[in-house]
């Protein structure tokens, strides 16, 4: 296994265990995602955190100035440790590990819904309720649009795929017709 993957798992698990102890799984996830999105959306911040010649104190001070009033102290401390250990380049991977562990701990599952057209709020709510009924877990839905589906939708929950797309139905029909010659 790649060293960066091992480190990401180690750090992600560490912050997860702290969040469990403090009963802050959901808030810690929100805080970590806020930091991750700020870094990914801001090239200057990303450069600053990965710059080899800038001191760790400058990097930590920058994180403090940006996030001290927006995130829990434990999340700030976590970032400081990551910076002290020169691991900022894999922070996003650490957060991914944390998110997976937190979702598992909270009984939450993420579903990726791909549809030919955007779902209405009512459709999304009905689909979420049905998926929660099927999985027995709270569902967090992400939605994507793919016009190649023609109609209907696909849902990916964990390693399961539910394909209710018109494109798949047409493909199945074509295969049956080809078999009959």
N, C-alpha and C positions, 0 to 999 in steps of 0.2 A: 504494500500500500504506500502511496506517495506520502512523503513527510508532511507536506502542507495539509493533506486530508487528515492525517493523524492529529496534527496540531489544531486544526479547525474543530475536530470532534472533541478534543480535550478542553479547549477553551469554551466551546458552545455548551458542553456538558457542565462545566464549572459554573457558568453564569446561570444555567438552568437550575442547578442544585441550590444556589443562593436564592434564586427567585422562589423556589418551592419552600424553602425555610422561612422566607419573609412573606409568603402568601401573596406574591405580586406577579404571578405568571403573565396575566394579560397586560398589565401596565408595563412590565419589562419588555414584552414583545413590541408594544407600541413605541416605547422609547428607543429600542434598538433599531426598529424599522425607520423611525424618524432620522436617526443618525445615518443609517445606510443610504436612505434616499437622498439626504443632503450631500453626502459624499459622492454618490453616483451622478447627481445632477449638477454638481459644481466642480468643474475641472480644476480650478485654482485650489480648492480645498483638498482635492485628491492629490494634486502635485505637492502641496505643502506637507501632507502626511507621509508621503513616500520619499520626500527629498532627503538624500543621505547626508547632506551637509548642515541641515538645520538641527538645532539641538532638540532633545526630547522635551525640554522645558518649554520651548517655544510652541511645539506641537500640542503639548498638554494645555498650555495657557490658551491657545486658540480654541481648542475643544471646549474648555471651560467657559470662555467668553461667549461662544455660540450657543452652548447647550445647558449651562448651569441652571438657568431658570425654566428649562423646558423638560428636563428628564430627572429621574430619581438619582440621588447621590450614588447609589450602588452601580448604576449604569455608567456614570461618570468615572467612578473608580475602576470599573472594568476597562473602559477606554484607556485610562492611564496605564494600567498594567499591560494592555496590548501595545501601547506606544513604547513603554519601557523595555519590552521584550522584542522590539522591532518586528511586530507581527501585523501592523496596520494593513499590509497588502492582502491579508487573508481575512480581514474583519467581516466582509460580506459573507464568506463561507461559514464563519463562526456563527453569524446571525442566522443563516439558513439551518444550521444544526440545531441551534436553540429553538427556532420556530417549529421544527419537526418534533422535538422533544416536548415543547410546551403544548402543541396541538394534541399530541398523544396523551399527555397528562390531563388535559382539559376535556378529552373526549370530543375533539373537534377534528373534522376532516375537510380538506379543501377539494372542491370540485371545479374542474375546468369545463365550462359549457361553451361549445362552439356551435353557432347557429348561422343560418343563411342570412338572417336579418336580426337586428337587435331585438331582444326580448322586452316586452313591456314590463312595467313594475309588477303587475298582477301575474303575468306569466312566470316571471322570475321567482316571485313569492310562492306560487303554487309548486313550481319545480323544486325549490329548496325544501318545502314542506314534505314533498313526496320522497326526496332523497334522504331527508332526516328520518322518515318513517322506515325506509328500506335499510339504511345503515345503522340506525339507532344512535347516531352521533349528530352533534351540531354541525351544520354545513356552512362553510364559507365559500361563496361562489365567486369565481372570476369568469368574466364573459369575453368571448372573442367572436368576431363576425368573419365568416368565410363563405363568400357567394358561390363557391364551387359545390357546396352542399345542395344547392338548388332549393331546398326547403327542409324543414325539420331541424334536428340538432344531434350533436354527439355530446356525451357527458363522460369525462374521465374522472373517476374517484379512486384515488390510490392506484392500484394496478388493474382496476376494472374499467372496461369501456362499454358504454351503452350507446349503440349506434342506431338512431332513429331517423337518419337522414334520407332524403329522397334519392340522393345519389347512390347510396348503398342499396336501397330497395330496387332501383332501376338496374343496378349491377347484378343483383341476385336474380331478378326476373330475366335478364339477358342470359345469364349462365344457365338457368333452367330451360330457356328456349333453345339454346345451343345444344344442350344434352338431348333434347327431343329431336334434333336434327331438322 
